[in-house]
Amino acid sequence: MSARRAYIDGNNNTYEIGDRLEYVPITPERSSSGSYSGGEPKSAALGAEQRARLISLLDQIAADTENLLDDRPKGSGTVIQGDQRAVCRGSSPLKQELETMLRGLLA
């Protein structure tokens, strides 16, 4: 079994990356505000090239030391690769590229 690869956006919505892309939205019960909802869960098939590009972006974000943070402020993104976590700034261009790709794949 391969290591878990996932991305958690600034609102705590989770994107699980495997053979499929699984969007696991935050619910009002789990949100810090008690009212935010990330919407409905979504799933999309991933081709080999799409999956490779997503993994490449996760790797690049985790290696982008200029945009990594020690804590996790609101709006930041979290990359999970196996048991490793990397938190990046909300303004990271790579984070923005990843989120654009994730939204496009789930549209």
N, C-alpha and C positions, 0 to 999 in steps of 0.2 A: 504494500500500500504506500502511495506517495505521501509526502509531507503535506500538511494543510497549507493552502495558499488562500489568503483572503485579504480584503480591504474593508476597513470601517471608515465611513465618511464622517464629516464634522457633526452630523446629527445622530450618529450611532447606528446608522443603517449599515448592514453587513452585505458584502458581495463575496460569495464563496466561488472560487475558481477551480474547476476540475474539468471533467469532460463536458460539463454544462456550466453555465453561469447562473448562479442562484442568488436572487436578491431577497434578503431577509430584512424587512423593514422594522424599525423600532415601533413599538406600540405605545399608546398613551400611558399604559400602566408601567412601562419600563423607562419612559422618557424622564429627563430631569425636570421638565416643566409640569409633567403630569397630564399634558394635553396634546403634545406633538405626536403626530402619526406620520410614518414614512410611506403610507399608502398600502397597497396590496402587494403580497409576495409575487415575484415574477421569476421566470426561468427561460433560458435560451440555450440552444445547442451551440457549442463552440467548435469551429473547425480548428485543425492543427495550427494553422497560421495565426488565427485570432488568439488562441490560447497561448502560443509562443510570444506574441506581441504583449499580451497582458502580463505574462511572467517577466518578460524583459523590462516592462515599465515598473513592476514591483521591485525588481532587482536594482534598477536605476534609482528609484526613490530611496531604497534602503542604503544605497552607497553615496547619496548626495549629502555629504556632511554639512554643507552650507545651509541646508534647509531642514536638518534634523533637530529635534527638540528633546529635552530630558523629561518634560512634563507633557500633559495632553490638554491644552486649552481648547475651548469651544472653537470649532471651525477647522481644527487640524485634522489630518488623516492618519490612519494607522495601518501599516502594512504588517501582515502576519505571514511568516514563512516557517512552517514547522513550529518550534517553540520560541522562535525569535520574533520580536516586535520592534518596529521602527516607527516613530511618530514624526510626521513632517508638517511644516508650516502650512497654513491655509493658503498662503500666497505662492507656494511652490509651483512653478510652471509644469513640472512633471506630474504633480497631483492633479492639476487642472486638466492635463492631457489624458490622464487615466480616467478621471471622472467623465470626461466627454465621451471617451470610448465606451465606458461601461453603460452610460445612458443610451448611446447609439445602438449597442448590441441588444439592449432590452426593449427598445422602442418597437 
